[in-house]
Amino acid sequence: MFSEITLDHFIGTAGEIARLDLPEACAIRLKSLGLFEGQYVQLARSGNPMIVKAAGGKIAVAGDIAKGIYMRVAHS
C-alpha cells in the first residue's frame, strides 16, 4: 500500500517521485533536470533549498517548489 507526501515533508533518505503538482513551466524545467514521475531520488540535504540527487546530478529545490513534488511512500 502506498501514500503520497510532499518533498518538503519527506522523512527518509530516498524515494520515488509520484507526481508533480506545479505550474506547467516549472514542471517542464524540473523534468529537464531529471525530476519527473517515477524517478528515484536521494535526499542529500534537507532545508531550503533542499538538495536532491537524481539522474546522476544534484539539484537544489526551493521550499515552495518542494511543496508541489509528491513522493510515493510505502506502508506495511
C-alpha positions, 0 to 999 in steps of 0.5 A: 500500500502506498501514500503520497507526501510532499518533498518538503515533508519527506522523512527518509533518505530516498524515494520515488517521485509520484507526481508533480503538482506545479505550474506547467513551466516549472514542471517542464524545467524540473523534468529537464533536470531529471525530476519527473514521475517515477524517478528515484531520488536521494535526499542529500540535504534537507532545508531550503533549498533542499538538495536532491540527487537524481539522474546522476546530478544534484539539484537544489529545490526551493521550499515552495517548489518542494511543496508541489513534488509528491513522493510515493511512500510505502506502508506495511 
